[in-house]
């Protein structure tokens, strides 16, 4: 379960067990690590669990029948909701013909462990002081007495340190109910709950308001419709509010990344533009507030650099060097790319102007700190041994290797990062031209053209038929075949003369697993279908590849491969209950007829949740230019998707509805002074 900076992991019965990764987490700290319900000393028997929203769950169980009796007569329903804390109602129904007496016990504890410690399996015990009064149970962090959790309940429980206990009699054909509330404490102050129905910040009210303002999505294919509905719900739950700016931005994903992440939040916002462009604006504003202003080797902050991640937990500074860490090579160009795209989608001109200094500072970082050796390519190398060794989106230690398995030595210039820089310069040039600054526009376009030429010279491997994953410290091409090259198609840095060969290589079975595009070819030495970045499948990565293929739809084979990858990916997502996981294993579909889960995958994860939106946009060929009052569509909707419909799509001052089936498109609501371009 997830709602903004709060998330909860439990078993299917609703219990949270100590010694596992379970817990109620608030602002990157585990505030509950035990939450176990027992009836007469035994856990109920699980019947079902339902998750109508990402932040609401219903757990149904039964009390074990008496010895020698086949059927149970006592039903337990737990309704849980999370927001700024957790509220759980426990209802016990007696379906029998006699009154029944029982003891209901709720065991409670916490270790106040930092999120990183839980993720890495090194969370200890004994981090909690427990104290009880007649009306509440108080859990206090021993290492930070200002942090805690206060638990209250109705029904007059007997409260002891570590438990709440009710002795009850449930009348025949009747029921008993209690409501338990868990309120976080920060800096010695109880955090106000936002779970009442009349509270504007109630998660249900927030998601309802967001749905009312967001684009309505539907598709003829039943499976695709379920996926789109889950996408909308999950992205709504992953939104985080900035009350100072009165905007929302998107967190990276649950359970481990419920925080602002530069790269993840930017790419998610890009993918979600057709759903809600305000999310992109809020993300840009939040990142601009945190943009680097000084040189700090501990956090890798540099002037103009866009941050990698922000943490609030007790161990954030020990892990990252500071609560805000900047070790990302791609977030900075992605920031400029998204700002330019927001302008095309009709974000208010004043907001674009407000963010231009941040975009120009980002371009300054690209030219100075990003290209430290002046060779024209942006590279990365961590500043201390505390930083991330790899600073592209594939940031695990073994992600960047040669075909023979040797790890690349930094500084490393990744292929997709050069594509992001190329697109960032073109995007900022378009803004400059629109504002009448033709000198800046010409300079940036010339820089982009030079980068495209030099990129092709340095990265293309003619004997292999693909672009190098990157260049190592000696400027040698890192010759492994990876999905990174597909990002180059997405940004348009690939020469048309190379595209056909590259597309053919991406479509071979060593890259196309049948359920999506592998992160690394199975022909590479380090390929591991269970590796985090060395052979797994990431839905967002495959979606970007599909968007890249459809950008080059004029190249033979591009559309066919895009449709094949999309079909396989959507079938995999359907197998995961219509919720795209962060990643899954890259086994071939010929080996297993269902996708194999990756054990610690985040779900929901923002850019995975947004991946179906990018697929829809790409197959529609949807490309608005609000300042120029044009809407371009080049629909090629796969047959199995049926008719797709985008209702109340906001494009600046215009609100349009688009319906498409195959190559046939119908647009309603387009203002008379706009031009519709169909190709």
CORURZI-V122612 format. One record per residue. N is the residue number from 1. RES is the residue in one small letter. SS is DSSP state (A for helix, B for strand, O for the rest). PHI is phi as a letter, one per 40 degrees, with the letter a starting at -180 (NA if undefined). PSI is psi in radians with two decimals (none if undefined). Layout:
BEGIN
N|RES|SS|PHI|PSI ; N|RES|SS|PHI|PSI
END
This chain:
BEGIN
1|x|O|NA|2.54 ; 2|x|B|a|2.46 ; 3|x|B|a|1.88 ; 4|x|O|f|-2.17 ; 5|x|O|c|0.16 ; 6|x|B|b|2.38 ; 7|x|B|a|2.79 ; 8|x|B|b|2.28 ; 9|x|B|b|2.21 ; 10|x|O|a|3.10 ; 11|x|O|c|3.04 ; 12|x|O|c|-0.21 ; 13|x|O|c|-0.28 ; 14|x|O|h|-0.04 ; 15|x|O|c|2.57 ; 16|x|B|b|2.18 ; 17|x|O|b|2.30 ; 18|x|O|c|2.64 ; 19|x|O|g|0.09 ; 20|x|O|b|-3.04 ; 21|x|O|c|0.07 ; 22|x|O|c|2.81 ; 23|x|B|i|2.87 ; 24|x|B|c|2.12 ; 25|x|B|b|2.37 ; 26|x|B|b|2.13 ; 27|x|O|f|0.92 ; 28|x|O|g|0.30 ; 29|x|B|b|2.50 ; 30|x|B|c|1.97 ; 31|x|B|c|-0.24 ; 32|x|B|b|2.23 ; 33|x|O|b|0.08 ; 34|x|B|a|2.29 ; 35|x|B|a|1.54 ; 36|x|B|b|2.14 ; 37|x|B|c|2.31 ; 38|x|B|b|2.52 ; 39|x|B|b|2.04 ; 40|x|O|f|0.73 ; 41|x|O|g|0.05 ; 42|x|B|b|2.50 ; 43|x|O|c|2.51 ; 44|x|O|c|2.91 ; 45|x|B|c|2.24 ; 46|x|B|c|2.42 ; 47|x|B|b|-0.86 ; 48|x|B|a|2.87 ; 49|x|B|b|2.40 ; 50|x|B|b|2.48 ; 51|x|B|b|1.38 ; 52|x|B|c|-0.51 ; 53|x|B|b|2.86 ; 54|x|O|c|-0.40 ; 55|x|O|b|0.02 ; 56|x|B|b|2.41 ; 57|x|B|a|2.66 ; 58|x|B|b|2.15 ; 59|x|B|b|2.22 ; 60|x|B|b|2.28 ; 61|x|B|a|-3.12 ; 62|x|B|b|2.64 ; 63|x|O|c|2.36 ; 64|x|O|d|2.35 ; 65|x|O|c|2.77 ; 66|x|O|c|2.65 ; 67|x|O|d|2.31 ; 68|x|O|g|-0.05 ; 69|x|O|b|2.28 ; 70|x|O|c|-0.75 ; 71|x|O|b|2.43 ; 72|x|O|c|2.68 ; 73|x|O|b|0.03 ; 74|x|B|b|2.11 ; 75|x|B|b|2.41 ; 76|x|B|b|2.22 ; 77|x|B|b|2.10 ; 78|x|B|b|2.13 ; 79|x|B|b|2.06 ; 80|x|B|b|2.43 ; 81|x|B|b|2.39 ; 82|x|B|b|2.65 ; 83|x|O|a|-2.04 ; 84|x|O|c|1.20 ; 85|x|O|h|-2.76 ; 86|x|B|a|2.44 ; 87|x|B|b|2.31 ; 88|x|B|b|2.17 ; 89|x|B|c|2.38 ; 90|x|B|b|2.03 ; 91|x|B|b|2.26 ; 92|x|B|b|2.10 ; 93|x|B|b|2.29 ; 94|x|B|b|1.91 ; 95|x|O|c|0.01 ; 96|x|O|c|3.13 ; 97|x|O|c|0.00 ; 98|x|O|b|2.63 ; 99|x|O|c|2.57 ; 100|x|B|b|2.37 ; 101|x|B|b|2.50 ; 102|x|B|a|2.90 ; 103|x|B|b|2.19 ; 104|x|B|b|2.16 ; 105|x|B|b|2.37 ; 106|x|B|b|1.90 ; 107|x|B|c|2.33 ; 108|x|B|b|2.45 ; 109|x|B|a|2.97 ; 110|x|O|a|2.71 ; 111|x|O|b|-0.09 ; 112|x|O|f|0.67 ; 113|x|O|c|2.57 ; 114|x|B|c|2.58 ; 115|x|A|d|-0.74 ; 116|x|A|c|-0.70 ; 117|x|A|c|-0.69 ; 118|x|A|c|-0.80 ; 119|x|A|d|-0.67 ; 120|x|O|c|0.06 ; 121|x|O|g|0.44 ; 122|x|O|b|0.33 ; 123|x|O|c|2.30 ; 124|x|O|c|-3.05 ; 125|x|O|b|2.98 ; 126|x|O|g|0.36 ; 127|x|O|c|0.23 ; 128|x|B|b|2.36 ; 129|x|B|b|2.27 ; 130|x|B|b|2.31 ; 131|x|B|a|2.53 ; 132|x|B|b|2.47 ; 133|x|O|b|-3.12 ; 134|x|O|c|-0.47 ; 135|x|O|b|-0.19 ; 136|x|O|a|2.72 ; 137|x|B|b|2.22 ; 138|x|B|b|2.22 ; 139|x|B|b|2.18 ; 140|x|B|b|2.33 ; 141|x|B|c|2.10 ; 142|x|O|c|-0.55 ; 143|x|O|c|-0.34 ; 144|x|O|a|1.52 ; 145|x|O|d|-0.25 ; 146|x|O|c|-0.22 ; 147|x|O|b|2.41 ; 148|x|B|a|-2.90 ; 149|x|B|a|2.33 ; 150|x|B|b|2.23 ; 151|x|B|b|2.21 ; 152|x|B|b|2.76 ; 153|x|B|a|2.65 ; 154|x|O|c|3.11 ; 155|x|O|g|0.16 ; 156|x|O|f|1.04 ; 157|x|O|c|2.69 ; 158|x|B|c|2.10 ; 159|x|B|b|2.16 ; 160|x|B|b|2.76 ; 161|x|O|d|1.97 ; 162|x|O|h|-0.05 ; 163|x|B|a|2.72 ; 164|x|B|b|2.38 ; 165|x|B|b|2.32 ; 166|x|B|b|2.32 ; 167|x|B|b|2.02 ; 168|x|B|b|2.77 ; 169|x|B|b|2.12 ; 170|x|B|b|2.08 ; 171|x|O|c|2.72 ; 172|x|O|d|2.40 ; 173|x|O|f|0.41 ; 174|x|O|b|-2.95 ; 175|x|B|a|2.84 ; 176|x|B|b|2.54 ; 177|x|B|a|2.48 ; 178|x|B|b|2.71 ; 179|x|B|b|2.19 ; 180|x|B|b|2.34 ; 181|x|B|b|2.40 ; 182|x|B|b|1.97 ; 183|x|B|b|2.08 ; 184|x|B|c|2.66 ; 185|x|B|b|2.21 ; 186|x|B|b|2.31 ; 187|x|O|f|0.75 ; 188|x|O|g|0.17 ; 189|x|B|b|2.35 ; 190|x|B|c|2.27 ; 191|x|O|c|2.20 ; 192|x|O|c|2.36 ; 193|x|O|c|2.60 ; 194|x|O|b|0.65 ; 195|x|O|b|0.03 ; 196|x|O|c|2.55 ; 197|x|O|c|-0.55 ; 198|x|O|c|0.07 ; 199|x|O|c|2.18 ; 200|x|O|c|-0.54 ; 201|x|O|c|0.08 ; 202|x|O|d|2.33 ; 203|x|A|d|-0.65 ; 204|x|A|c|-0.75 ; 205|x|A|c|-0.66 ; 206|x|A|c|-0.79 ; 207|x|A|c|-0.58 ; 208|x|A|c|-0.75 ; 209|x|A|c|-0.67 ; 210|x|A|c|-0.75 ; 211|x|A|c|-0.60 ; 212|x|A|c|-0.50 ; 213|x|A|c|-0.27 ; 214|x|O|c|2.83 ; 215|x|O|c|2.42 ; 216|x|B|c|2.23 ; 217|x|B|b|2.42 ; 218|x|B|a|2.73 ; 219|x|B|a|2.67 ; 220|x|O|c|-0.58 ; 221|x|O|c|2.19 ; 222|x|A|d|-0.79 ; 223|x|A|c|-0.71 ; 224|x|A|c|-0.68 ; 225|x|A|c|-0.75 ; 226|x|A|c|-0.68 ; 227|x|A|c|-0.76 ; 228|x|A|c|-0.67 ; 229|x|A|c|-0.72 ; 230|x|A|c|-0.67 ; 231|x|A|d|-0.84 ; 232|x|A|c|-0.80 ; 233|x|A|c|-0.80 ; 234|x|A|c|-0.74 ; 235|x|A|c|-0.60 ; 236|x|A|c|-0.68 ; 237|x|A|c|-0.47 ; 238|x|O|c|-0.06 ; 239|x|B|c|2.47 ; 240|x|B|b|2.44 ; 241|x|B|c|2.48 ; 242|x|B|b|1.73 ; 243|x|O|c|-0.49 ; 244|x|O|c|-0.75 ; 245|x|O|c|-0.18 ; 246|x|O|f|0.73 ; 247|x|B|b|2.93 ; 248|x|B|b|2.63 ; 249|x|B|b|3.05 ; 250|x|B|b|2.34 ; 251|x|O|c|2.85 ; 252|x|O|c|-0.72 ; 253|x|B|i|2.77 ; 254|x|O|b|2.56 ; 255|x|O|c|-0.29 ; 256|x|O|c|-0.20 ; 257|x|B|b|0.81 ; 258|x|O|c|1.17 ; 259|x|O|a|2.93 ; 260|x|O|c|2.16 ; 261|x|B|b|2.22 ; 262|x|A|d|-1.11 ; 263|x|A|c|-0.89 ; 264|x|A|c|-0.79 ; 265|x|A|c|-0.65 ; 266|x|A|c|-0.83 ; 267|x|A|c|-0.70 ; 268|x|A|c|-0.79 ; 269|x|A|c|-0.68 ; 270|x|A|c|-0.87 ; 271|x|A|c|-0.56 ; 272|x|A|c|0.14 ; 273|x|A|d|-0.65 ; 274|x|A|c|-0.24 ; 275|x|O|c|-0.79 ; 276|x|O|a|1.80 ; 277|x|A|c|-0.34 ; 278|x|A|c|-0.52 ; 279|x|A|c|-0.68 ; 280|x|A|c|-0.75 ; 281|x|A|c|-0.76 ; 282|x|A|c|-0.68 ; 283|x|A|c|-0.77 ; 284|x|A|c|-0.76 ; 285|x|A|c|-0.73 ; 286|x|A|c|-0.75 ; 287|x|A|c|-0.61 ; 288|x|A|c|-0.64 ; 289|x|A|c|-0.55 ; 290|x|O|b|0.14 ; 291|x|O|d|2.48 ; 292|x|O|d|2.47 ; 293|x|O|b|-0.20 ; 294|x|O|a|3.01 ; 295|x|O|c|2.11 ; 296|x|B|a|1.78 ; 297|x|O|c|-0.51 ; 298|x|O|c|-0.76 ; 299|x|O|c|-0.09 ; 300|x|O|g|0.39 ; 301|x|B|c|2.42 ; 302|x|O|a|2.62 ; 303|x|O|d|2.19 ; 304|x|O|g|-0.21 ; 305|x|O|c|2.45 ; 306|x|O|c|2.38 ; 307|x|O|c|2.76 ; 308|x|O|c|-0.89 ; 309|x|B|a|2.77 ; 310|x|B|b|2.40 ; 311|x|O|b|2.60 ; 312|x|O|b|-0.13 ; 313|x|O|c|2.96 ; 314|x|O|c|-0.39 ; 315|x|O|b|0.17 ; 316|x|A|d|-0.78 ; 317|x|A|c|-0.55 ; 318|x|A|c|-0.59 ; 319|x|A|c|-0.74 ; 320|x|A|b|-0.20 ; 321|x|O|g|-0.18 ; 322|x|O|i|2.89 ; 323|x|O|c|-0.39 ; 324|x|B|b|2.18 ; 325|x|B|b|2.45 ; 326|x|O|b|0.17 ; 327|x|O|c|1.19 ; 328|x|O|b|2.31 ; 329|x|O|c|-0.29 ; 330|x|O|b|-0.31 ; 331|x|A|c|-0.60 ; 332|x|A|c|-0.89 ; 333|x|A|c|-0.58 ; 334|x|A|c|-0.57 ; 335|x|A|d|-0.82 ; 336|x|A|c|-0.72 ; 337|x|A|d|-0.83 ; 338|x|A|c|-0.68 ; 339|x|A|c|-0.77 ; 340|x|A|c|-0.69 ; 341|x|A|c|-0.64 ; 342|x|A|d|-0.69 ; 343|x|A|c|-0.76 ; 344|x|A|c|-0.53 ; 345|x|O|c|0.06 ; 346|x|O|g|0.28 ; 347|x|O|c|2.50 ; 348|x|O|d|2.34 ; 349|x|A|c|-0.61 ; 350|x|A|c|-0.66 ; 351|x|A|c|-0.69 ; 352|x|A|c|-0.81 ; 353|x|A|c|-0.71 ; 354|x|A|d|-0.61 ; 355|x|A|c|-0.07 ; 356|x|A|c|-0.70 ; 357|x|A|d|-0.66 ; 358|x|A|c|-0.68 ; 359|x|A|c|-0.72 ; 360|x|A|c|-0.61 ; 361|x|A|c|-0.65 ; 362|x|A|c|-0.75 ; 363|x|A|c|-0.59 ; 364|x|A|c|-0.70 ; 365|x|A|c|-0.73 ; 366|x|A|d|-0.80 ; 367|x|A|c|-0.60 ; 368|x|A|c|-1.19 ; 369|x|A|c|-0.66 ; 370|x|A|c|-0.68 ; 371|x|O|b|1.21 ; 372|x|O|c|-0.54 ; 373|x|O|c|0.01 ; 374|x|O|g|0.41 ; 375|x|O|c|0.04 ; 376|x|O|g|-0.12 ; 377|x|O|b|2.56 ; 378|x|O|c|2.19 ; 379|x|O|b|2.98 ; 380|x|B|b|2.61 ; 381|x|O|a|2.21 ; 382|x|O|c|2.66 ; 383|x|O|c|-0.48 ; 384|x|O|a|3.01 ; 385|x|O|c|-0.05 ; 386|x|O|c|-0.33 ; 387|x|O|c|3.02 ; 388|x|O|c|2.28 ; 389|x|O|c|-0.68 ; 390|x|O|b|2.34 ; 391|x|O|b|0.29 ; 392|x|O|c|-2.95 ; 393|x|O|c|-0.47 ; 394|x|O|c|1.55 ; 395|x|O|b|0.21 ; 396|x|O|c|2.83 ; 397|x|O|c|-0.51 ; 398|x|O|b|0.30 ; 399|x|O|c|-0.50 ; 400|x|O|b|1.79 ; 401|x|B|a|2.82 ; 402|x|O|c|2.94 ; 403|x|O|d|-0.56 ; 404|x|O|c|0.06 ; 405|x|O|h|-0.20 ; 406|x|O|c|2.39 ; 407|x|B|c|2.47 ; 408|x|O|c|2.48 ; 409|x|O|c|2.36 ; 410|x|O|c|2.84 ; 411|x|O|c|2.51 ; 412|x|B|b|2.29 ; 413|x|B|b|1.88 ; 414|x|B|c|2.55 ; 415|x|A|c|-0.78 ; 416|x|A|c|-0.51 ; 417|x|A|c|-0.66 ; 418|x|A|c|-0.63 ; 419|x|A|c|-0.71 ; 420|x|A|c|-0.73 ; 421|x|A|c|-0.74 ; 422|x|A|d|-0.87 ; 423|x|A|c|-0.62 ; 424|x|A|c|-0.76 ; 425|x|A|c|-0.72 ; 426|x|A|c|-0.70 ; 427|x|A|c|-0.78 ; 428|x|A|c|-0.57 ; 429|x|A|c|-0.70 ; 430|x|A|c|-0.71 ; 431|x|A|c|-0.77 ; 432|x|A|d|-0.79 ; 433|x|A|c|-0.71 ; 434|x|A|c|-0.52 ; 435|x|O|c|0.09 ; 436|x|O|g|0.14 ; 437|x|O|c|1.32 ; 438|x|A|c|-0.46 ; 439|x|A|c|-0.79 ; 440|x|A|c|-0.72 ; 441|x|A|c|-0.79 ; 442|x|A|c|-0.71 ; 443|x|A|c|-0.80 ; 444|x|A|c|-0.65 ; 445|x|A|c|-0.63 ; 446|x|A|c|-0.70 ; 447|x|A|c|-0.73 ; 448|x|A|c|-0.75 ; 449|x|A|c|-0.72 ; 450|x|A|c|-0.72 ; 451|x|A|c|-0.75 ; 452|x|A|c|-0.74 ; 453|x|A|c|-0.83 ; 454|x|A|c|-0.58 ; 455|x|A|c|-0.80 ; 456|x|A|c|-0.70 ; 457|x|A|c|-0.75 ; 458|x|A|c|-0.52 ; 459|x|A|b|-0.43 ; 460|x|B|c|2.32 ; 461|x|B|b|1.62 ; 462|x|O|c|-0.58 ; 463|x|O|c|-0.27 ; 464|x|O|b|-0.64 ; 465|x|O|g|0.42 ; 466|x|B|a|2.95 ; 467|x|B|c|2.51 ; 468|x|O|d|2.55 ; 469|x|O|d|-0.62 ; 470|x|B|a|-3.04 ; 471|x|B|b|2.39 ; 472|x|O|c|-2.95 ; 473|x|O|c|-0.51 ; 474|x|O|c|0.22 ; 475|x|O|g|0.39 ; 476|x|O|c|2.40 ; 477|x|B|c|2.26 ; 478|x|B|c|1.83 ; 479|x|O|c|0.20 ; 480|x|O|c|2.51 ; 481|x|O|c|2.15 ; 482|x|B|a|2.97 ; 483|x|O|c|-0.25 ; 484|x|A|d|-0.60 ; 485|x|A|c|-0.49 ; 486|x|A|c|-0.51 ; 487|x|A|c|-0.53 ; 488|x|A|c|-0.61 ; 489|x|A|c|-0.73 ; 490|x|A|c|-0.68 ; 491|x|A|c|-0.18 ; 492|x|O|g|0.20 ; 493|x|O|c|-0.19 ; 494|x|O|c|2.27 ; 495|x|O|c|2.45 ; 496|x|A|d|-0.58 ; 497|x|A|c|-0.32 ; 498|x|A|c|-0.37 ; 499|x|A|c|-0.77 ; 500|x|A|c|-0.76 ; 501|x|A|c|-0.77 ; 502|x|A|c|-0.76 ; 503|x|A|c|-0.71 ; 504|x|A|c|-0.73 ; 505|x|A|c|-0.68 ; 506|x|A|c|-0.46 ; 507|x|O|c|-0.10 ; 508|x|O|c|2.82 ; 509|x|O|c|-0.27 ; 510|x|O|c|-0.35 ; 511|x|O|b|-0.76 ; 512|x|B|c|1.91 ; 513|x|O|c|-0.26 ; 514|x|O|h|-0.36 ; 515|x|O|b|0.17 ; 516|x|O|i|3.13 ; 517|x|B|c|2.25 ; 518|x|B|c|2.63 ; 519|x|O|c|-0.46 ; 520|x|B|a|2.48 ; 521|x|O|c|2.48 ; 522|x|O|c|-0.15 ; 523|x|O|c|-0.10 ; 524|x|O|c|2.65 ; 525|x|O|c|-0.69 ; 526|x|O|c|0.12 ; 527|x|O|d|2.30 ; 528|x|O|a|1.95 ; 529|x|O|c|-0.28 ; 530|x|O|b|0.17 ; 531|x|O|c|2.53 ; 532|x|O|d|-0.81 ; 533|x|O|b|0.23 ; 534|x|O|b|0.66 ; 535|x|O|i|-0.10 ; 536|x|O|c|3.10 ; 537|x|B|b|2.21 ; 538|x|O|b|2.09 ; 539|x|A|d|-0.70 ; 540|x|A|c|-0.62 ; 541|x|A|c|-0.78 ; 542|x|A|c|-0.67 ; 543|x|A|c|-0.72 ; 544|x|A|c|-0.68 ; 545|x|A|c|-0.74 ; 546|x|A|c|-0.74 ; 547|x|A|c|-0.68 ; 548|x|A|c|-0.75 ; 549|x|A|c|-0.72 ; 550|x|A|c|-0.34 ; 551|x|A|c|-0.55 ; 552|x|O|b|0.66 ; 553|x|O|c|-0.31 ; 554|x|O|c|-0.16 ; 555|x|O|c|2.26 ; 556|x|O|d|2.35 ; 557|x|O|g|-0.27 ; 558|x|A|c|-0.84 ; 559|x|A|c|-0.73 ; 560|x|A|c|-0.77 ; 561|x|A|c|-0.69 ; 562|x|A|d|-0.77 ; 563|x|A|c|-0.67 ; 564|x|A|c|-0.77 ; 565|x|A|c|-0.73 ; 566|x|A|c|-0.74 ; 567|x|A|c|-0.83 ; 568|x|A|c|-0.74 ; 569|x|A|c|-0.80 ; 570|x|A|c|-0.59 ; 571|x|A|c|-0.67 ; 572|x|A|c|-0.78 ; 573|x|A|c|-0.69 ; 574|x|A|d|-0.67 ; 575|x|A|c|-0.44 ; 576|x|O|c|0.48 ; 577|x|O|g|0.51 ; 578|x|O|g|0.12 ; 579|x|O|b|1.94 ; 580|x|O|c|2.17 ; 581|x|O|c|2.95 ; 582|x|O|d|-0.80 ; 583|x|O|a|2.89 ; 584|x|B|a|2.96 ; 585|x|O|c|2.61 ; 586|x|O|c|0.60 ; 587|x|O|c|2.63 ; 588|x|O|c|2.54 ; 589|x|O|c|-0.44 ; 590|x|O|c|-0.34 ; 591|x|O|c|-0.71 ; 592|x|O|b|2.30 ; 593|x|O|c|0.10 ; 594|x|O|b|2.60 ; 595|x|O|c|2.52 ; 596|x|O|c|2.16 ; 597|x|B|c|2.65 ; 598|x|O|c|2.26 ; 599|x|O|c|-0.65 ; 600|x|O|b|0.45 ; 601|x|O|c|2.42 ; 602|x|O|c|2.49 ; 603|x|O|a|2.02 ; 604|x|O|c|2.65 ; 605|x|B|b|2.31 ; 606|x|A|d|-0.94 ; 607|x|A|c|-0.40 ; 608|x|A|c|-0.75 ; 609|x|A|c|-0.60 ; 610|x|A|c|-0.22 ; 611|x|A|d|-0.74 ; 612|x|A|c|-0.51 ; 613|x|A|c|-0.68 ; 614|x|A|c|-0.64 ; 615|x|A|c|-0.80 ; 616|x|A|c|-0.81 ; 617|x|A|c|-0.73 ; 618|x|A|c|-0.76 ; 619|x|A|c|-0.40 ; 620|x|A|c|-0.34 ; 621|x|O|g|0.62 ; 622|x|O|c|2.06 ; 623|x|B|a|1.54 ; 624|x|B|c|2.69 ; 625|x|B|b|1.48 ; 626|x|A|c|-0.78 ; 627|x|A|d|-0.57 ; 628|x|A|c|-0.01 ; 629|x|O|f|0.86 ; 630|x|B|b|2.57 ; 631|x|B|b|2.01 ; 632|x|B|b|2.32 ; 633|x|B|b|2.35 ; 634|x|O|b|1.17 ; 635|x|O|c|2.37 ; 636|x|O|a|1.21 ; 637|x|O|c|2.16 ; 638|x|O|d|2.55 ; 639|x|A|d|-0.69 ; 640|x|A|c|-0.28 ; 641|x|A|c|-0.32 ; 642|x|O|g|-2.58 ; 643|x|O|c|2.25 ; 644|x|B|b|2.60 ; 645|x|B|a|2.25 ; 646|x|B|b|1.93 ; 647|x|B|b|2.45 ; 648|x|B|g|0.77 ; 649|x|B|c|2.07 ; 650|x|B|c|2.17 ; 651|x|B|b|1.49 ; 652|x|O|g|-2.21 ; 653|x|O|c|-0.21 ; 654|x|B|c|2.57 ; 655|x|B|b|2.06 ; 656|x|B|b|2.81 ; 657|x|B|b|2.29 ; 658|x|B|b|2.25 ; 659|x|B|b|2.41 ; 660|x|B|a|2.51 ; 661|x|B|a|2.12 ; 662|x|O|g|-2.17 ; 663|x|O|b|0.07 ; 664|x|B|c|2.26 ; 665|x|B|b|2.44 ; 666|x|B|b|2.28 ; 667|x|B|b|2.26 ; 668|x|B|b|2.53 ; 669|x|O|g|0.06 ; 670|x|O|c|2.19 ; 671|x|O|d|2.65 ; 672|x|O|c|-0.42 ; 673|x|O|c|0.17 ; 674|x|O|c|2.78 ; 675|x|B|b|2.23 ; 676|x|B|c|2.13 ; 677|x|B|b|2.09 ; 678|x|B|b|2.33 ; 679|x|O|b|none
END
